[in-house]
Amino acid sequence: RLAHDILVDCRWHWLSHGEVVITSHWQLRFDACGKLHLAVQGERSGCLPPLPRTGLTFQVRDQATLVSWLGAGPHENYPDRRSSACFSRWEQPLDAMSTPYIFPSENGLRCDTKSLDWGGWHVTGHFHFSVQPYSTQQLMATDHWHRMVPERCLDNAGWA
């Protein structure tokens, strides 16, 4: 516990054949105003090849319909194809944050974000994100977009 803050410091280790191959270090600090400050670092052992994109995925009950961010947009823009996106302040309805591919998969990423405002959430830093009313599990399990059903807990405030 700090003077007016609470700090939770956690480390997780992922093992392969009894050896640590990935270490994840999380620091969650709750300040006196009730804000959460999150720092996550990951480290791989030298025996692993470079890892693909890593990040955080969680569900929130926030049902805000308007998403506002300072970053690349306005459309979906992944690191390998974001040259058509422009850096600016963007605002879109939640329904416009998904890309309805015929075969559902993770989608809607916005890159190079400096801030995100969505309902009661205000996030700052340097990150990529997606926000949509479908869980990652539903995206992976559904075979056609027309079968997708919006969920009560919104998934992905996914950060990379």
Phi, psi and omega in degrees: 000130175269179184310308181232007182239161172243129181245127174247121184242117185231147173230134176241145178237130175257133186250151170222118182055040176081000181250141176289124179248335177219134174242134178239128181243119181245134170237118177248119179242124176258118183273178184297339179270359180090007179279145176261128174247121187240131174231128181231132176231143177234148180219133178255153178285161182295343181280349180266145173288168177306141182272151172289188180308134174237158180182193182243142173227132176209162179255144177229155180270001181299125181253022180302140183262351182244131180244131181231135180211156173252107184171198181286139180183194002276344185269172175308138181207102179275158183306328182275357180206052182251011184295339179274353180274149179245145177277122181191184171270124182238154177213126180217155173291151181308320181300334181273359183275350178260152174247112188279072175297150181304313177260110185301141174200175178304142186200175172080016182295138172242128187259168172052042184276137176256329177207151180224130175237124182208106183059233179276003182267133171227117184239134176233159180143207173232108188205167170251153179209161166219147179223127179200161183274025180232136178285156175301322179300316180294320178299322182282334186265345185264137186268343176216145186301324183295348178266359179288140181235121177305141183253157181294316176272123180279134186261162168077008166319070184271128184243139176233000000 
